[in-house]
Amino acid sequence: MAPVIQVSNVTCRFGGFIAVDNCSLSVEKGSITGLIGPNGAGKSTLFNMIAGNLAPTSGRIDLDGQDVTGLRPHQLFHRGLARTFQIAHEFTHLTVLENLMMVPARQTGESLLSTWVRGGRVRQEEAAIRDKAEDVAQFLKIWHLRNEPAGVLSGGQKKLLELGRTMMADPSVVLLDEIAAGVNRTLLKDLASDIERLNQERGYTFFVIEHDMDLIGRLCDPVIVMAAGRVMTKGTLAEIKADPAVIEAYFGGSPTGDATTNGAGAHA
Ligand SMILES: Nc1ncnc2c1ncn2[C@@H]1O[C@H](COP(=O)(O)OP(=O)(O)OP(=O)(O)O)[C@@H](O)[C@H]1O
C-alpha cells in the first residue's frame, strides 16, 4: 500500500533541545496506525509538524506523494488532512447540528456562515450541508442530541461531535490526539467502533497518538514506537510488546504490564 503520510529525516529543535531527531516513518493509506512512546518521546511535536502547526527544523513531509513541508494547517485541511482539535472547539450555544454545519467544506472553502452572509442563491448549498450534517449525526448515533446545545454534552459526547466536525470536511487522513483521555468506557467503545467504521466503510486513514493500550490493541495495526525523538520500531502491538528494546524503554521491563511505568500510562 502507498504511504499517505511520509516523514523523511525530520528534526525539530527547540533552542538547543532536539525534540524530534532525524525521524522517518510512513503511514499507509487505509490503515489505522498507532503512535506510542513514553512521555516526552516527541509524538505531539511530530503531529504538530505533520498537521502544519509547527515547521520542521529540517527534513521533509509528504502527503499523498506531494511535498507539504511547512504548509499551514488550513492548507493541509484543504488537501484532506484533518486533526481532531485542529478544528475550533464546539460553539456551546449552538446545537449539535449547527455545530456540524459550521465546518468549512473542504472542496469549496465555504462555510454556512458565509453562505448566510451572501444570501439567496446558496439555499441549495445550505440544504446539502444540512443533509450532510444529518448523515453525520446519524452515523455517529448522536441524532437524538441534534437539537441540544453543544455546551450540555458530556466530555465523551463532545469528542463524538468533534469527530463529526472532522467528518464534515470529508478528510482522507485524520490525526487523532489522545481521544481516550477523559472518556468513559462505554462511550470509548462507541468512539472506537465509529473509528473502525469510518476506516472500513469510508476509507479514512487514521494516525493515532494514544496512551490507552486497550484502544491501541483494538484499533491499530501497525503501531509505531517513538522514544527520545526517534522511531524505535514498528509492528503489531503483540510484536512490539515482545521486543526487548521496547520493553526496556517503554514498558519499563514489564511486557505484560499496563505501561504505567516511565509515565507512559499516565492518561490510560
Ligand atoms: N514548544 C516547546 N519548547 C520547548 N520544548 C518543547 C516544546 N514542545 C515540546 N517540547 C519538548 O519536546 C519534548 C517532546 O515533547 P512532546 O510533547 O512532543 O512529547 P510526547 O511524546 O507527545 O509526550 P506526551 O506523551 O507526554 O504528550 C519534551 O521534552 C518537551 O518538553
The ligand as a Gaussian input file, in Angstrom:
#p B3LYP/6-31G(d) Opt

LIG

0 1
 N        7.464000      24.458000      22.433000
 C        8.400000      23.751000      23.059000
 N        9.503000      24.348000      23.553000
 C       10.459000      23.624000      24.161000
 N       10.397000      22.269000      24.346000
 C        9.319000      21.648000      23.894000
 C        8.252000      22.334000      23.236000
 N        7.306000      21.413000      22.877000
 C        7.762000      20.222000      23.318000
 N        8.951000      20.356000      23.923000
 C        9.756000      19.287000      24.486000
 O        9.936000      18.323000      23.487000
 C        9.892000      17.001000      24.042000
 C        8.862000      16.185000      23.300000
 O        7.576000      16.658000      23.698000
 P        6.261000      16.075000      23.065000
 O        5.113000      16.825000      23.662000
 O        6.357000      16.039000      21.595000
 O        6.273000      14.570000      23.619000
 P        5.129000      13.488000      23.639000
 O        5.747000      12.211000      23.194000
 O        3.949000      13.952000      22.900000
 O        4.794000      13.391000      25.189000
 P        3.414000      13.134000      25.964000
 O        3.111000      11.684000      25.780000
 O        3.766000      13.450000      27.366000
 O        2.370000      14.043000      25.401000
 C        9.604000      17.178000      25.532000
 O       10.819000      17.085000      26.234000
 C        9.035000      18.562000      25.614000
 O        9.296000      19.149000      26.866000

